[in-house]
Amino acid sequence: MAKKKKSSLGSGTIAQNKKARHDYHIEEKFEAGLVLTGWEVKSLRAGKGQLTDAFVMIKNGEAWLHGAHFTPLTTASTHVIAEPTRTRKLLLNKKQISKIATKINQTGRSCVALALYWSGNLVKCEIALVTGKKQHDKRASEKEKDWNREKQRTMQKRL
């Protein structure tokens, strides 16, 4: 008999931060590895990760992910006291860390987590340097999204 593959592993994406894409202009993206414990990996395999308020801080030449929430599984973390919102270390090159640090120190810029995904058997985090959107920018991007959706609908009706 053939083994069935899990549907959650097929997509590769664990969690996305849609709020960040709405609230910020994305300037530059980076791919970073995450230092995780065993129960966190099992939790992510079950799709229990959230990046809603996740951001990146640089301390002592190291990048740290704050605000990410990984819900612990009751079966996986029986002997460990699970801390779902602990700060997690991001694995980046020194050049990337220094580039992010210099851009963060400029006014109006920050670094947020956009997505968690699988790269083989490793968990990767997509982080981005961002600037905040004004209210009128949010409205304009919402109008553009609605117009593109309406365009797609009319094209599908013609076919």
MOKAHU-V665838 format. One record per residue. N is the residue number from 1. RES is the residue in one small letter. PHI is phi in whole degrees, -180 to 180 (NA if undefined). Layout:
N;RES;PHI + N;RES;PHI
This chain:
1;m;NA + 2;a;-83 + 3;k;-81 + 4;k;-91 + 5;k;-87 + 6;k;-74 + 7;s;-73 + 8;s;-70 + 9;l;-80 + 10;g;-68 + 11;s;-76 + 12;g;90 + 13;t;-87 + 14;i;-95 + 15;a;-151 + 16;q;-127 + 17;n;-107 + 18;k;-70 + 19;k;-63 + 20;a;-66 + 21;r;-67 + 22;h;-81 + 23;d;-90 + 24;y;-132 + 25;h;-87 + 26;i;-88 + 27;e;-98 + 28;e;-148 + 29;k;-110 + 30;f;-134 + 31;e;-109 + 32;a;-128 + 33;g;-84 + 34;l;-122 + 35;v;-94 + 36;l;-125 + 37;t;-95 + 38;g;-61 + 39;w;-67 + 40;e;-70 + 41;v;-66 + 42;k;-64 + 43;s;-65 + 44;l;-69 + 45;r;-64 + 46;a;-84 + 47;g;79 + 48;k;-104 + 49;g;-109 + 50;q;-134 + 51;l;-121 + 52;t;-56 + 53;d;-114 + 54;a;-79 + 55;f;-143 + 56;v;-114 + 57;m;-123 + 58;i;-107 + 59;k;-132 + 60;n;52 + 61;g;74 + 62;e;-127 + 63;a;-98 + 64;w;-128 + 65;l;-96 + 66;h;-112 + 67;g;87 + 68;a;-77 + 69;h;-120 + 70;f;-111 + 71;t;-72 + 72;p;-74 + 73;l;-82 + 74;t;-70 + 75;t;-82 + 76;a;-86 + 77;s;-117 + 78;t;-82 + 79;h;-101 + 80;v;-119 + 81;i;-82 + 82;a;-83 + 83;e;-116 + 84;p;-67 + 85;t;-113 + 86;r;-69 + 87;t;-78 + 88;r;-118 + 89;k;-78 + 90;l;-101 + 91;l;-100 + 92;l;-135 + 93;n;-73 + 94;k;-63 + 95;k;-63 + 96;q;-66 + 97;i;-63 + 98;s;-67 + 99;k;-65 + 100;i;-64 + 101;a;-63 + 102;t;-68 + 103;k;-72 + 104;i;-66 + 105;n;-69 + 106;q;-72 + 107;t;-70 + 108;g;81 + 109;r;-114 + 110;s;-148 + 111;c;-128 + 112;v;-126 + 113;a;-89 + 114;l;-100 + 115;a;-158 + 116;l;-116 + 117;y;-153 + 118;w;-91 + 119;s;-124 + 120;g;73 + 121;n;-106 + 122;l;-104 + 123;v;-96 + 124;k;-116 + 125;c;-121 + 126;e;-90 + 127;i;-114 + 128;a;-145 + 129;l;-83 + 130;v;-135 + 131;t;-124 + 132;g;-72 + 133;k;-90 + 134;k;-82 + 135;q;-62 + 136;h;-69 + 137;d;-67 + 138;k;-64 + 139;r;-66 + 140;a;-66 + 141;s;-69 + 142;e;-67 + 143;k;-63 + 144;e;-64 + 145;k;-64 + 146;d;-64 + 147;w;-65 + 148;n;-64 + 149;r;-65 + 150;e;-65 + 151;k;-60 + 152;q;-62 + 153;r;-64 + 154;t;-68 + 155;m;-68 + 156;q;-70 + 157;k;-68 + 158;r;-69 + 159;l;-81
